[in-house]
Amino acid sequence: MASMTRRRTSRLLRVCVAAVFVGAGAVGYAQPNAAGSGQLIGVWRGTSLCTDRTAAPACHDETVVYEFTAGSQPGTVHWMADKIVNGQRERMGELEVAFEKTESCWKVEFSSPRVRSVWCLVVEGARLQGTARLLPGNEIVRKVDLRKE
């Protein structure tokens, strides 16, 4: 009887530990929802094209590689953005994005001494599309179109 109780307790403990590890692994990752957020994690490659050179005259079309990993906070995703220059990846920056339900996109505001913009990214299967809008005027100055590697 004692041996059977120990086996049940051991089995229950293994199930509980497995549940904790599975749950803990999911904490930093975007939870799947109607917007396909669970598909954001990974490496994406494509283009980032200028759409309004009047509003952003210094803008340049780019071939880009975006890498998304678990964010530092629940419900966020870490975005590392590189552009391809002379065949090599060059880091442009890193941001934390969060899903914005009202706009149905992964959204983040970016500020630098030269520009303030808001990015909105949407996952549709193996395709990632999005825009960058200048603030405060909301002019769309960039459109991105990437495919998952």
Secondary structure, DSSP 4 states (H G I P E B T S, - for coil): -HHHHHHHHHHHHHHHHHHHHHHHHHHTSPPP-TT-GGG-SEEEEEEEEE--TTT-TT---EEEEEEEEE-SSTTEEEEEEEEEETTEEEEEEEEEEEEETTTTEEEEEEE-SS-EEEEEEEEETTEEEEEEEETTT--EEEEEEEEE-
